[in-house]
């Protein structure tokens, strides 16, 4: 048995597990020259960063968070791209399917008192989109909620449905404009 520390939650356990798997495999970061059906790697320049490992190529993707002025959507305030190894989705009475939870996760959130680069406080909207998806995507369901009446955490014991086929293109940055337009059309018909 391999002790991987005392993880606080499933997300931390998964991250540690992937790190140990990556270091334990110790596979070459690039395929050997002349490997069958493979294009030989280009010679790396001295300042080039190393090619991603097998675990990174399989389990890690990138997502983009952008903050825009809520009054003037054309004004970008901040953009950040982060690497992720799993997608954490909220479960609730309204979010009981994978598609519903992904829609919620990629729908703009209002941010009151967002501080701009010049120190102004504005109302902003935060957009989250996937830039690059990994071939193996891990979803973690957040089944805990804070009950304000009892001032305690409570476990959400609802069923959660997964579709047989999942179309992730609608949650990707390259399709953001089309997705936003379609969401607008759907909300008009509700």
N, C-alpha and C positions, 0 to 999 in steps of 0.2 A: 504494500500500500504506500502511496505517495502522499505525504502531508503537504497540503497547499496553503497552509495558514488557516486563519479563522475568518472566513469571509462573512461579511455582514448580511449579504443578501444574494439572491440568485444571479443578478447581474454581475456582481463582483466575482462570484464563483466562476461564471462563464468566462470572464475576462482573464482570470488567473489560469483557468484550464487551457484556454487558447494560447496563452504565453508559454506555459509548460509544454504543451504539445508542439509548439513552434520550435522551442529550444531543444526538445527531445528528439525531434525528427532530424534536425541538423542536415537537412537536404540542401543541395546547392541551390542558390537563388536563381540561377539561370540554367536552362537545359545544356547538357554537354554539346560541344560542337559536333555536328554530323549526326545527331540523334535522328532516328527515322521520322519522317513526316514533320520535322520541326525546322523552322527557319533559324539558322545560326544567329546568335546574339551579336549585335554590333559592338565593336570595341568601345568600352566606356571611357569617357573623358575624365580627367583627374578630378573635376568638381561635380561629376554626375553622382546623384545619390544611388545607392544600390537598388537593384531590382527587388520588387516585393517577394517575400517568401511564399511558399506554397500555402501556408495557413492564411497569410494576408490576402493572397489572391482568391482564396475560397470563401473566407468569412468576413472580410472587411470591405466596407463601402464608404462613400462620402455623402454628406448631406449639407445643404446650404441653408443658413438662417439669414434672412434679410429683414431689416427694419426700415419701414417707410413712413413718412409723415402721413398721418390719418387724414389731414385736411387736403394735402397735395400729394397724391399717390405717386406722381412722377419724381418726387424728391426722395432719393435713396439716402438714408442716414448712415447705415452700417450694413456690411455683409461679411459673413464669416463662413468658411467651409471647414467642417470637422469630419474626422474619421469615426466610424461606428462599427461595432461588431454585432449589435442586436438592436432591435426596435422595441421600445417599451410602449405598450398601449394600455390605455385606461379601459376598464370594464365597468359598466353601469347599466341601469335599466334601459337607457337609450342607446348604449353602445354594446350590443350583444352579438355583433357579427364582426368578423375581421375587416370587412369593407367599411362598416360604420366607424370602427375605431381608427382606421387609416384615414378616412375622410376627416374625422375630428382632429387628428394629429396634423394634417396638412391644411386645415382651414385657418385663415389668418386670425390671430389673437390680438385683441386690443391691449395696448400697454399704456397705462396712464403714467404721467411723469417720466417719460423717457428723456434722458439727458443727452443732448446733441454734443457734437465735438466742441462747439463754442459755448457750452454750459447752459444752454436754454432748456427748459422743461417743456416738452410737447406731448401731445397724444400721438402715439405711433401704432402701427400694425406690424406684427411679427409674422413673417411667412417662412414656412419650413418645407423644403422640397428635397427629394433625393437626387443627387447628381450622378452617382454611380452606385449600382446595386451589386452586391456580391452574388456569386452563383448559389451559395447556401446562405439563406437569410433566416436568422433566428428571431422569433417574436417572443417577448416576455410580456405576460399579461399582468397588469397591476390590478390586483383584486383586493386592495385595501383602500378604505376611505375613512375620513375623519368625521365622526358623528358629533356635530356641534352641541346637540342636546345632552349627551353623556360625557362629552369632552374626552372621548376615547376612540382609538382606531377600531374599525370593525371590518371583518372579512366579507367580501361580496361573493355570495354563493349562488351566482346565476350561471345558467348554461351559456356557452359562447360557441358560435357557429363559424366553421371554416369552410370556404367554398372549395369545390374540387379543383377548380382552376382559378388562379389569382392573376389578375392583370395589373401589374405594378406600374405600367406606363403612365397612368393617369396621376400618379403621385411623384412623377419625375420632373425636375426643373425644365428639361427640354420641352415638356408639354404643358407647362404652367399656364400659359395664356389660354390655350384651348380648354383646359380643365376649369379655369375660373369662369370662362364664358358659358360652359355647359352647366356649371353649378348655378350660375345666374338664371339660366333658362329653367332649370329644375325648380329652383326656389320660387319663381314666378307662377309655376303651375301647382304649387302646394296649397 
